[in-house]
Amino acid sequence: MPKLSNEEANYLKLIIFINTIATPAVRVKFNQHFPPTSLPTTLKNEESKLRSMRVLNAMQLSLLYPATGAPLSENFDISLMVCLLRNLTHIVSPSNGFDKLPANNEIHDGADLARIKHYRNYLFHGNRSTIPTQQFNDIWTDLTAISTREKISSDLSRVKGKQTLINAVNTRKDDV
């Protein structure tokens, strides 16, 4: 089997980070604002507001309002959780909104959520399977910095194996 190029490995490391660290961390923040026991009631109370805003697609609506059973945040992706957090809570919006990468000096929960969402969308919606090393280092630094900030660090620390993965990737960044 051919060895992955550094650029391919960079891409995969970021995908793994988003899936195994960032998404669960956003979910912890989401569940703080929307506890699982009250999520169905909250969504029912906010249904007309959410539908009138036209910010959700049919798939997202089906997750929020399933035909049977209750909605579960475990079924929500980063985009849906950030959409609900930005529209139904008082989380401060980044100065350029949630749909653009915030400036490096903008450090608060809303900015960190926007950063995670931005990189997730960049990786998952782009037609790419490689990330140049300098770009990887910049993105990796930005994402791991979130884990050291007071605002979201407690949420990230709840994600099992977070530091192990970060240490492993930092140690072996160029080894894959």
N, CA, C and O atoms as a DFTB+ gen file, in Angstrom:
704 C
 N C O
     1  1       0.846      -1.175       0.000
     2  2       0.000       0.000       0.000
     3  2       0.888       1.234       0.000
     4  3       1.812       1.332       0.807
     5  1       0.619       2.178      -0.897
     6  2       1.454       3.384      -0.949
     7  2       1.268       4.241       0.299
     8  3       0.182       4.324       0.872
     9  1       2.344       4.861       0.686
    10  2       2.317       5.757       1.840
    11  2       1.560       7.026       1.468
    12  3       1.661       7.522       0.346
    13  1       0.806       7.537       2.424
    14  2       0.108       8.809       2.217
    15  2       1.123       9.932       2.067
    16  3       2.176       9.926       2.705
    17  1       0.794      10.885       1.221
    18  2       1.625      12.086       1.162
    19  2       1.378      12.895       2.435
    20  3       0.371      12.701       3.116
    21  1       2.294      13.792       2.745
    22  2       2.110      14.664       3.916
    23  2       0.816      15.456       3.809
    24  3       0.115      15.639       4.805
    25  1       0.492      15.927       2.605
    26  2      -0.711      16.728       2.400
    27  2      -1.980      15.907       2.598
    28  3      -2.972      16.414       3.121
    29  1      -1.955      14.636       2.181
    30  2      -3.107      13.751       2.412
    31  2      -3.259      13.457       3.904
    32  3      -4.369      13.459       4.435
    33  1      -2.139      13.206       4.570
    34  2      -2.169      12.950       6.014
    35  2      -2.680      14.174       6.771
    36  3      -3.433      14.043       7.736
    37  1      -2.274      15.348       6.334
    38  2      -2.752      16.582       6.971
    39  2      -4.273      16.668       6.900
    40  3      -4.928      16.983       7.893
    41  1      -4.825      16.392       5.738
    42  2      -6.271      16.440       5.540
    43  2      -6.963      15.449       6.480
    44  3      -7.932      15.799       7.154
    45  1      -6.466      14.220       6.520
    46  2      -7.085      13.189       7.361
    47  2      -7.000      13.541       8.848
    48  3      -7.951      13.304       9.593
    49  1      -5.887      14.097       9.278
    50  2      -5.744      14.492      10.689
    51  2      -6.794      15.539      11.068
    52  3      -7.380      15.480      12.149
    53  1      -7.021      16.494      10.166
    54  2      -8.022      17.526      10.459
    55  2      -9.433      16.950      10.463
    56  3     -10.250      17.335      11.299
    57  1      -9.731      16.044       9.554
    58  2     -11.041      15.379       9.541
    59  2     -11.251      14.626      10.855
    60  3     -12.321      14.705      11.458
    61  1     -10.228      13.900      11.290
    62  2     -10.328      13.152      12.549
    63  2     -10.529      14.113      13.719
    64  3     -11.337      13.845      14.608
    65  1      -9.808      15.219      13.723
    66  2      -9.971      16.211      14.792
    67  2     -11.401      16.737      14.822
    68  3     -12.023      16.802      15.882
    69  1     -11.915      17.111      13.664
    70  2     -13.281      17.652      13.600
    71  2     -14.286      16.614      14.091
    72  3     -15.181      16.936      14.873
    73  1     -14.141      15.369      13.636
    74  2     -15.116      14.334      13.986
    75  2     -15.002      13.847      15.424
    76  3     -16.021      13.579      16.062
    77  1     -13.795      13.728      15.944
    78  2     -13.632      13.100      17.260
    79  2     -13.439      14.074      18.407
    80  3     -13.610      13.705      19.569
    81  1     -13.087      15.305      18.097
    82  2     -12.854      16.288      19.162
    83  2     -13.803      17.474      19.049
    84  3     -14.514      17.799      20.000
    85  1     -13.814      18.116      17.891
    86  2     -14.604      19.343      17.755
    87  2     -16.103      19.090      17.841
    88  3     -16.812      19.806      18.548
    89  1     -16.590      18.082      17.129
    90  2     -18.044      17.820      17.152
    91  2     -18.526      17.469      18.556
    92  3     -19.510      18.049      19.016
    93  1     -17.866      16.534      19.260
    94  2     -18.319      16.269      20.640
    95  2     -18.202      17.484      21.559
    96  3     -19.026      17.655      22.458
    97  1     -17.193      18.328      21.347
    98  2     -17.052      19.533      22.187
    99  2     -18.202      20.503      21.938
   100  3     -18.750      21.081      22.876
   101  1     -18.560      20.678      20.673
   102  2     -19.705      21.537      20.357
   103  2     -20.970      20.935      20.964
   104  3     -21.833      21.666      21.451
   105  1     -21.083      19.616      20.938
   106  2     -22.255      18.957      21.513
   107  2     -22.341      19.196      23.022
   108  3     -23.434      19.391      23.554
   109  1     -21.209      19.183      23.708
   110  2     -21.216      19.470      25.150
   111  2     -21.754      20.879      25.383
   112  3     -22.610      21.092      26.242
   113  1     -21.242      21.843      24.606
   114  2     -21.724      23.234      24.721
   115  2     -23.220      23.302      24.402
   116  3     -23.978      23.973      25.103
   117  1     -23.639      22.606      23.343
   118  2     -25.040      22.577      22.943
   119  2     -25.902      22.020      24.080
   120  3     -26.936      22.598      24.415
   121  1     -25.481      20.906      24.669
   122  2     -26.266      20.274      25.737
   123  2     -26.309      21.117      27.003
   124  3     -27.225      20.960      27.811
   125  1     -25.342      22.005      27.194
   126  2     -25.400      22.939      28.323
   127  2     -26.533      23.939      28.114
   128  3     -27.248      24.288      29.053
   129  1     -26.686      24.389      26.889
   130  2     -27.738      25.362      26.571
   131  2     -29.094      24.693      26.353
   132  3     -30.139      25.280      26.635
   133  1     -29.068      23.473      25.854
   134  2     -30.300      22.724      25.563
   135  2     -30.180      21.338      26.200
   136  3     -29.885      20.363      25.508
   137  1     -30.407      21.244      27.507
   138  2     -30.277      19.941      28.169
   139  2     -31.147      18.892      27.467
   140  3     -32.281      19.182      27.085
   141  1     -30.622      17.685      27.299
   142  2     -31.364      16.641      26.586
   143  2     -32.782      16.416      27.112
   144  3     -33.687      16.111      26.336
   145  1     -32.980      16.563      28.421
   146  2     -34.313      16.321      28.981
   147  2     -35.325      17.389      28.572
   148  3     -36.524      17.114      28.506
   149  1     -34.850      18.605      28.298
   150  2     -35.778      19.672      27.908
   151  2     -35.699      20.021      26.425
   152  3     -36.437      20.888      25.957
   153  1     -34.808      19.355      25.676
   154  2     -34.652      19.665      24.255
   155  2     -35.963      19.541      23.470
   156  3     -36.288      20.451      22.708
   157  1     -36.732      18.449      23.624
   158  2     -37.980      18.354      22.855
   159  2     -38.944      19.509      23.123
   160  3     -39.553      20.033      22.189
   161  1     -39.087      19.906      24.371
   162  2     -39.988      21.004      24.722
   163  2     -39.479      22.324      24.160
   164  3     -40.249      23.111      23.609
   165  1     -38.175      22.564      24.301
   166  2     -37.591      23.800      23.767
   167  2     -37.817      23.895      22.269
   168  3     -38.227      24.940      21.764
   169  1     -37.549      22.802      21.553
   170  2     -37.719      22.825      20.099
   171  2     -39.178      23.009      19.704
   172  3     -39.485      23.700      18.733
   173  1     -40.069      22.389      20.458
   174  2     -41.498      22.559      20.171
   175  2     -41.896      24.027      20.354
   176  3     -42.623      24.588      19.534
   177  1     -41.411      24.641      21.441
   178  2     -41.731      26.041      21.710
   179  2     -41.134      26.992      20.669
   180  3     -41.675      28.073      20.436
   181  1     -40.028      26.598      20.047
   182  2     -39.331      27.461      19.077
   183  2     -39.604      27.067      17.628
   184  3     -39.016      27.641      16.711
   185  1     -40.484      26.098      17.411
   186  2     -40.698      25.579      16.054
   187  2     -41.128      26.651      15.061
   188  3     -40.566      26.742      13.969
   189  1     -42.108      27.455      15.422
   190  2     -42.582      28.467      14.454
   191  2     -41.476      29.478      14.146
   192  3     -41.333      29.906      13.001
   193  1     -40.704      29.858      15.146
   194  2     -39.589      30.785      14.930
   195  2     -38.567      30.174      13.971
   196  3     -38.143      30.826      13.016
   197  1     -38.175      28.934      14.221
   198  2     -37.180      28.278      13.376
   199  2     -37.673      28.110      11.941
   200  3     -36.926      28.343      10.990
   201  1     -38.916      27.711      11.792
   202  2     -39.458      27.519      10.439
   203  2     -39.575      28.856       9.700
   204  3     -39.310      28.928       8.500
   205  1     -39.965      29.896      10.407
   206  2     -40.130      31.198       9.741
   207  2     -38.784      31.813       9.351
   208  3     -38.727      32.621       8.424
   209  1     -37.719      31.451      10.033
   210  2     -36.399      31.988       9.716
   211  2     -35.830      31.364       8.438
   212  3     -34.933      31.933       7.817
   213  1     -36.339      30.223       8.053
   214  2     -35.885      29.525       6.845
   215  2     -34.373      29.305       6.830
   216  3     -33.719      29.492       5.804
   217  1     -33.830      28.908       7.974
   218  2     -32.393      28.627       8.074
   219  2     -32.102      27.135       8.098
   220  3     -30.942      26.724       8.063
   221  1     -33.158      26.322       8.158
   222  2     -32.997      24.875       8.248
   223  2     -33.487      24.188       6.983
   224  3     -34.490      24.591       6.393
   225  1     -32.769      23.147       6.573
   226  2     -33.231      22.376       5.419
   227  2     -34.131      21.232       5.896
   228  3     -34.303      21.027       7.097
   229  1     -34.693      20.502       4.957
   230  2     -35.649      19.436       5.283
   231  2     -35.019      18.352       6.163
   232  3     -35.664      17.845       7.081
   233  1     -33.769      17.998       5.886
   234  2     -33.093      16.967       6.692
   235  2     -32.916      17.439       8.134
   236  3     -33.154      16.678       9.072
   237  1     -32.502      18.686       8.310
   238  2     -32.328      19.222       9.655
   239  2     -33.658      19.273      10.398
   240  3     -33.725      18.933      11.579
   241  1     -34.704      19.692       9.716
   242  2     -36.030      19.731      10.348
   243  2     -36.471      18.331      10.770
   244  3     -37.082      18.168      11.827
   245  1     -36.170      17.324       9.960
   246  2     -36.563      15.958      10.321
   247  2     -35.801      15.457      11.549
   248  3     -36.309      14.616      12.290
   249  1     -34.588      15.967      11.768
   250  2     -33.840      15.604      12.975
   251  2     -34.396      16.317      14.206
   252  3     -34.426      15.756      15.301
   253  1     -34.833      17.557      14.012
   254  2     -35.381      18.329      15.122
   255  2     -36.793      17.895      15.489
   256  3     -37.187      17.931      16.655
   257  1     -37.551      17.482      14.469
   258  2     -38.952      17.110      14.671
   259  2     -39.206      15.737      14.039
   260  3     -39.901      15.622      13.030
   261  1     -38.624      14.687      14.662
   262  2     -38.773      13.343      14.086
   263  2     -40.226      12.866      14.138
   264  3     -40.987      13.242      15.030
   265  1     -40.592      12.033      13.164
   266  2     -41.956      11.491      13.110
   267  2     -42.250      10.650      14.348
   268  3     -43.374      10.645      14.849
   269  1     -41.245       9.946      14.833
   270  2     -41.396       9.161      16.066
   271  2     -40.199       9.419      16.966
   272  3     -39.091       9.668      16.492
   273  1     -40.433       9.357      18.244
   274  2     -39.355       9.559      19.201
   275  2     -39.033      11.028      19.412
   276  3     -39.695      11.921      18.884
   277  1     -37.995      11.240      20.200
   278  2     -37.580      12.597      20.558
   279  2     -36.297      12.953      19.823
   280  3     -35.518      12.072      19.460
   281  1     -36.079      14.243      19.605
   282  2     -34.816      14.659      18.982
   283  2     -33.654      14.419      19.948
   284  3     -33.789      14.596      21.159
   285  1     -32.514      14.013      19.391
   286  2     -31.316      13.750      20.193
   287  2     -30.153      14.528      19.610
   288  3     -29.908      14.468      18.405
   289  1     -29.436      15.256      20.451
   290  2     -28.304      16.031      19.946
   291  2     -27.230      15.133      19.340
   292  3     -26.443      15.599      18.516
   293  1     -27.179      13.877      19.721
   294  2     -26.214      12.939      19.148
   295  2     -26.408      12.781      17.641
   296  3     -25.498      12.342      16.937
   297  1     -27.591      13.139      17.149
   298  2     -27.872      13.047      15.717
   299  2     -27.583      14.348      14.971
   300  3     -27.711      14.397      13.748
   301  1     -27.197      15.398      15.689
   302  2     -26.984      16.707      15.091
   303  2     -25.523      16.896      14.715
   304  3     -24.631      16.496      15.463
   305  1     -25.275      17.500      13.569
   306  2     -23.905      17.817      13.188
   307  2     -23.555      19.226      13.679
   308  3     -24.391      19.925      14.251
   309  1     -22.315      19.619      13.446
   310  2     -21.850      20.932      13.905
   311  2     -22.721      22.051      13.355
   312  3     -23.099      22.967      14.084
   313  1     -23.036      21.976      12.079
   314  2     -23.811      23.062      11.454
   315  2     -25.163      23.257      12.124
   316  3     -25.571      24.389      12.384
   317  1     -25.860      22.161      12.405
   318  2     -27.177      22.264      13.035
   319  2     -27.058      22.778      14.467
   320  3     -27.836      23.635      14.885
   321  1     -26.095      22.263      15.217
   322  2     -25.940      22.724      16.596
   323  2     -25.579      24.201      16.647
   324  3     -26.127      24.941      17.465
   325  1     -24.665      24.643      15.786
   326  2     -24.286      26.054      15.775
   327  2     -25.474      26.914      15.330
   328  3     -25.682      28.004      15.864
   329  1     -26.242      26.437      14.371
   330  2     -27.431      27.176      13.922
   331  2     -28.398      27.410      15.089
   332  3     -28.901      28.518      15.272
   333  1     -28.649      26.372      15.866
   334  2     -29.562      26.507      17.003
   335  2     -28.959      27.389      18.093
   336  3     -29.656      28.218      18.678
   337  1     -27.678      27.215      18.365
   338  2     -27.027      28.042      19.382
   339  2     -27.054      29.514      18.995
   340  3     -27.296      30.372      19.844
   341  1     -26.811      29.813      17.735
   342  2     -26.757      31.212      17.314
   343  2     -28.134      31.850      17.228
   344  3     -28.266      33.064      17.385
   345  1     -29.160      31.044      16.982
   346  2     -30.498      31.598      16.806
   347  2     -31.401      31.494      18.031
   348  3     -32.404      32.202      18.124
   349  1     -31.054      30.624      18.965
   350  2     -31.946      30.427      20.124
   351  2     -31.287      30.717      21.471
   352  3     -31.906      30.511      22.516
   353  1     -30.040      31.191      21.461
   354  2     -29.374      31.522      22.730
   355  2     -28.826      32.942      22.641
   356  3     -29.005      33.638      21.641
   357  1     -28.167      33.342      23.697
   358  2     -27.567      34.679      23.742
   359  2     -26.061      34.620      23.552
   360  3     -25.347      35.520      23.994
   361  1     -25.562      33.564      22.895
   362  2     -24.130      33.485      22.601
   363  2     -23.775      34.663      21.707
   364  3     -24.460      34.942      20.723
   365  1     -22.708      35.342      22.059
   366  2     -22.275      36.529      21.323
   367  2     -21.791      36.123      19.931
   368  3     -20.989      35.202      19.772
   369  1     -22.294      36.826      18.948
   370  2     -21.898      36.584      17.558
   371  2     -20.519      37.182      17.292
   372  3     -20.199      38.255      17.804
   373  1     -19.705      36.497      16.498
   374  2     -18.433      37.121      16.089
   375  2     -18.723      38.411      15.309
   376  3     -19.811      38.564      14.753
   377  1     -17.776      39.320      15.266
   378  2     -18.012      40.615      14.631
   379  2     -18.384      40.488      13.156
   380  3     -19.129      41.321      12.640
   381  1     -17.882      39.467      12.471
   382  2     -18.238      39.290      11.060
   383  2     -19.265      38.168      10.865
   384  3     -19.432      37.663       9.755
   385  1     -19.943      37.786      11.933
   386  2     -20.992      36.774      11.861
   387  2     -20.468      35.358      12.026
   388  3     -19.261      35.131      12.118
   389  1     -21.387      34.421      12.063
   390  2     -21.036      33.016      12.272
   391  2     -20.607      32.306      10.990
   392  3     -20.147      31.165      11.040
   393  1     -20.752      32.967       9.846
   394  2     -20.485      32.289       8.585
   395  2     -19.129      32.614       7.979
   396  3     -18.834      32.198       6.858
   397  1     -18.311      33.346       8.702
   398  2     -16.957      33.657       8.248
   399  2     -15.983      33.351       9.380
   400  3     -16.351      33.356      10.555
   401  1     -14.744      33.085       9.007
   402  2     -13.715      32.816      10.000
   403  2     -13.451      34.084      10.815
   404  3     -13.103      35.120      10.248
   405  1     -13.613      34.011      12.141
   406  2     -13.372      35.189      12.981
   407  2     -11.888      35.579      12.996
   408  3     -11.010      34.757      12.735
   409  1     -11.642      36.827      13.301
   410  2     -10.267      37.308      13.450
   411  2      -9.599      36.573      14.608
   412  3     -10.267      36.157      15.555
   413  1      -8.287      36.418      14.528
   414  2      -7.540      35.702      15.573
   415  2      -7.692      36.324      16.955
   416  3      -7.644      35.618      17.962
   417  1      -7.874      37.635      17.009
   418  2      -7.975      38.303      18.310
   419  2      -9.388      38.268      18.890
   420  3      -9.623      38.779      19.985
   421  1     -10.312      37.674      18.170
   422  2     -11.687      37.573      18.669
   423  2     -11.829      36.229      19.396
   424  3     -11.889      35.167      18.776
   425  1     -11.880      36.313      20.715
   426  2     -11.839      35.101      21.524
   427  2     -13.021      35.081      22.488
   428  3     -13.005      35.730      23.534
   429  1     -14.040      34.322      22.109
   430  2     -15.205      34.083      22.964
   431  2     -15.931      32.867      22.379
   432  3     -15.593      32.401      21.290
   433  1     -16.917      32.364      23.101
   434  2     -17.603      31.146      22.665
   435  2     -18.138      31.240      21.239
   436  3     -17.954      30.319      20.443
   437  1     -18.797      32.347      20.916
   438  2     -19.360      32.494      19.582
   439  2     -18.294      32.427      18.504
   440  3     -18.492      31.786      17.472
   441  1     -17.161      33.085      18.735
   442  2     -16.067      33.068      17.764
   443  2     -15.481      31.669      17.632
   444  3     -15.176      31.223      16.526
   445  1     -15.323      30.974      18.759
   446  2     -14.780      29.619      18.692
   447  2     -15.734      28.661      17.991
   448  3     -15.294      27.793      17.237
   449  1     -17.020      28.805      18.228
   450  2     -17.994      27.977      17.503
   451  2     -17.944      28.272      16.008
   452  3     -18.025      27.357      15.188
   453  1     -17.809      29.548      15.655
   454  2     -17.716      29.920      14.243
   455  2     -16.442      29.359      13.611
   456  3     -16.460      28.942      12.452
   457  1     -15.336      29.344      14.363
   458  2     -14.084      28.772      13.851
   459  2     -14.258      27.290      13.543
   460  3     -13.898      26.819      12.464
   461  1     -14.808      26.573      14.495
   462  2     -15.011      25.132      14.308
   463  2     -15.917      24.894      13.108
   464  3     -15.625      24.045      12.266
   465  1     -17.003      25.632      13.028
   466  2     -17.937      25.477      11.901
   467  2     -17.253      25.811      10.582
   468  3     -17.429      25.100       9.593
   469  1     -16.483      26.876      10.561
   470  2     -15.788      27.278       9.336
   471  2     -14.858      26.164       8.842
   472  3     -14.896      25.794       7.669
   473  1     -14.035      25.638       9.734
   474  2     -13.086      24.604       9.313
   475  2     -13.804      23.314       8.940
   476  3     -13.388      22.619       8.013
   477  1     -14.861      22.993       9.643
   478  2     -15.642      21.808       9.285
   479  2     -16.189      21.962       7.863
   480  3     -16.060      21.050       7.045
   481  1     -16.788      23.094       7.574
   482  2     -17.341      23.314       6.239
   483  2     -16.246      23.344       5.172
   484  3     -16.426      22.813       4.077
   485  1     -15.127      23.957       5.492
   486  2     -14.008      24.018       4.558
   487  2     -13.542      22.600       4.187
   488  3     -13.297      22.307       3.017
   489  1     -13.427      21.742       5.180
   490  2     -12.937      20.384       4.941
   491  2     -13.973      19.491       4.265
   492  3     -13.639      18.718       3.368
   493  1     -15.223      19.596       4.693
   494  2     -16.238      18.670       4.212
   495  2     -16.906      19.105       2.918
   496  3     -17.410      18.264       2.173
   497  1     -16.919      20.397       2.636
   498  2     -17.617      20.865       1.444
   499  2     -16.684      21.247       0.305
   500  3     -17.143      21.545      -0.797
   501  1     -15.406      21.242       0.553
   502  2     -14.454      21.562      -0.504
   503  2     -14.174      20.324      -1.335
   504  3     -14.365      19.199      -0.873
   505  1     -13.730      20.530      -2.534
   506  2     -13.373      19.414      -3.412
   507  2     -11.877      19.185      -3.252
   508  3     -11.091      19.487      -4.150
   509  1     -11.495      18.649      -2.097
   510  2     -10.080      18.460      -1.797
   511  2      -9.883      17.195      -0.983
   512  3     -10.803      16.704      -0.329
   513  1      -8.683      16.687      -1.037
   514  2      -8.308      15.569      -0.176
   515  2      -6.889      15.765       0.339
   516  3      -6.266      14.837       0.855
   517  1      -6.392      16.983       0.193
   518  2      -5.062      17.325       0.698
   519  2      -5.105      18.717       1.323
   520  3      -5.943      19.550       0.977
   521  1      -4.188      18.943       2.245
   522  2      -4.007      20.264       2.863
   523  2      -2.497      20.506       2.908
   524  3      -1.762      19.715       3.499
   525  1      -2.034      21.585       2.291
   526  2      -0.598      21.901       2.360
   527  2      -0.145      22.055       3.818
   528  3      -0.921      22.465       4.682
   529  1       1.104      21.726       4.070
   530  2       1.623      21.687       5.443
   531  2       1.468      23.014       6.174
   532  3       1.045      23.016       7.330
   533  1       1.790      24.133       5.553
   534  2       1.664      25.423       6.242
   535  2       0.200      25.710       6.605
   536  3      -0.091      26.197       7.697
   537  1      -0.704      25.407       5.691
   538  2      -2.129      25.613       5.963
   539  2      -2.586      24.679       7.081
   540  3      -3.341      25.086       7.964
   541  1      -2.127      23.424       7.044
   542  2      -2.444      22.479       8.118
   543  2      -1.981      23.036       9.462
   544  3      -2.739      23.041      10.432
   545  1      -0.735      23.504       9.515
   546  2      -0.200      24.028      10.780
   547  2      -1.030      25.207      11.283
   548  3      -1.283      25.317      12.482
   549  1      -1.456      26.085      10.381
   550  2      -2.277      27.234      10.777
   551  2      -3.638      26.782      11.318
   552  3      -4.088      27.256      12.361
   553  1      -4.286      25.865      10.599
   554  2      -5.604      25.370      11.030
   555  2      -5.462      24.600      12.332
   556  3      -6.259      24.782      13.252
   557  1      -4.454      23.743      12.416
   558  2      -4.240      22.935      13.628
   559  2      -4.008      23.842      14.830
   560  3      -4.564      23.606      15.903
   561  1      -3.197      24.871      14.658
   562  2      -2.928      25.814      15.745
   563  2      -4.211      26.511      16.175
   564  3      -4.471      26.672      17.367
   565  1      -5.004      26.919      15.202
   566  2      -6.262      27.604      15.500
   567  2      -7.216      26.682      16.260
   568  3      -7.803      27.083      17.265
   569  1      -7.369      25.447      15.778
   570  2      -8.303      24.524      16.428
   571  2      -7.821      24.089      17.811
   572  3      -8.612      24.049      18.754
   573  1      -6.546      23.766      17.944
   574  2      -6.068      23.325      19.257
   575  2      -5.998      24.470      20.254
   576  3      -6.065      24.240      21.462
   577  1      -5.861      25.714      19.762
   578  2      -5.882      26.868      20.672
   579  2      -7.226      26.960      21.380
   580  3      -7.306      27.384      22.533
   581  1      -8.276      26.560      20.682
   582  2      -9.607      26.580      21.295
   583  2      -9.618      25.713      22.545
   584  3     -10.269      26.047      23.534
   585  1      -8.895      24.598      22.498
   586  2      -8.902      23.680      23.635
   587  2      -8.170      24.231      24.840
   588  3      -8.327      23.706      25.942
   589  1      -7.369      25.280      24.664
   590  2      -6.650      25.856      25.795
   591  2      -7.339      27.094      26.367
   592  3      -6.962      27.597      27.425
   593  1      -8.340      27.570      25.657
   594  2      -9.048      28.753      26.151
   595  2     -10.020      28.369      27.257
   596  3     -10.603      27.284      27.255
   597  1     -10.175      29.279      28.187
   598  2     -11.070      29.054      29.307
   599  2     -12.510      28.804      28.871
   600  3     -13.189      27.954      29.448
   601  1     -12.975      29.518      27.880
   602  2     -14.389      29.477      27.505
   603  2     -14.843      28.088      27.083
   604  3     -15.875      27.610      27.555
   605  1     -14.099      27.435      26.208
   606  2     -14.541      26.145      25.692
   607  2     -13.640      25.016      26.180
   608  3     -13.956      23.846      25.964
   609  1     -12.531      25.339      26.831
   610  2     -11.600      24.289      27.227
   611  2     -12.250      23.263      28.145
   612  3     -11.950      22.073      28.048
   613  1     -13.132      23.704      29.031
   614  2     -13.783      22.733      29.910
   615  2     -14.678      21.795      29.110
   616  3     -14.835      20.629      29.474
   617  1     -15.267      22.294      28.018
   618  2     -16.092      21.444      27.168
   619  2     -15.215      20.451      26.412
   620  3     -15.543      19.268      26.321
   621  1     -14.105      20.934      25.872
   622  2     -13.210      20.044      25.139
   623  2     -12.594      19.000      26.059
   624  3     -12.383      17.859      25.647
   625  1     -12.304      19.377      27.302
   626  2     -11.666      18.434      28.209
   627  2     -12.588      17.271      28.555
   628  3     -12.126      16.230      29.024
   629  1     -13.874      17.440      28.330
   630  2     -14.813      16.353      28.584
   631  2     -14.805      15.313      27.467
   632  3     -15.360      14.224      27.615
   633  1     -14.177      15.654      26.362
   634  2     -14.140      14.743      25.226
   635  2     -13.030      13.734      25.471
   636  3     -11.856      14.092      25.575
   637  1     -13.420      12.467      25.562
   638  2     -12.485      11.394      25.888
   639  2     -11.341      11.327      24.876
   640  3     -11.567      11.321      23.665
   641  1     -10.142      11.279      25.378
   642  2      -8.983      11.094      24.531
   643  2      -8.504      12.336      23.816
   644  3      -7.607      12.256      22.976
   645  1      -9.082      13.483      24.128
   646  2      -8.720      14.722      23.428
   647  2      -7.227      14.981      23.498
   648  3      -6.582      15.140      22.462
   649  1      -6.674      15.027      24.677
   650  2      -5.266      15.384      24.805
   651  2      -4.377      14.307      24.201
   652  3      -3.325      14.615      23.639
   653  1      -4.784      13.059      24.311
   654  2      -4.012      11.979      23.715
   655  2      -3.903      12.156      22.208
   656  3      -2.821      12.006      21.640
   657  1      -5.018      12.476      21.559
   658  2      -5.002      12.676      20.110
   659  2      -4.172      13.902      19.741
   660  3      -3.365      13.852      18.813
   661  1      -4.367      14.986      20.456
   662  2      -3.606      16.203      20.157
   663  2      -2.110      15.929      20.317
   664  3      -1.314      16.304      19.455
   665  1      -1.726      15.277      21.417
   666  2      -0.315      14.978      21.639
   667  2       0.231      14.045      20.563
   668  3       1.341      14.244      20.068
   669  1      -0.550      13.029      20.203
   670  2      -0.095      12.082      19.182
   671  2       0.119      12.775      17.844
   672  3       1.122      12.542      17.170
   673  1      -0.821      13.622      17.465
   674  2      -0.677      14.306      16.182
   675  2       0.451      15.321      16.247
   676  3       1.222      15.441      15.294
   677  1       0.568      16.051      17.345
   678  2       1.661      17.022      17.455
   679  2       3.019      16.319      17.422
   680  3       3.967      16.826      16.822
   681  1       3.111      15.163      18.061
   682  2       4.356      14.421      18.097
   683  2       4.689      13.831      16.734
   684  3       5.850      13.806      16.324
   685  1       3.668      13.361      16.043
   686  2       3.897      12.657      14.785
   687  2       3.380      13.436      13.570
   688  3       3.074      12.837      12.539
   689  1       3.285      14.728      13.678
   690  2       2.717      15.551      12.615
   691  2       3.268      15.194      11.242
   692  3       2.515      15.146      10.270
   693  1       4.551      14.948      11.150
   694  2       5.163      14.697       9.851
   695  2       5.510      13.237       9.622
   696  3       6.220      12.910       8.672
   697  1       5.013      12.353      10.488
   698  2       5.364      10.932      10.414
   699  2       4.451      10.079       9.560
   700  3       4.854       8.998       9.131
   701  1       3.238      10.528       9.299
   702  2       2.269       9.676       8.620
   703  2       2.614       9.524       7.157
   704  3       1.903       8.836       6.423
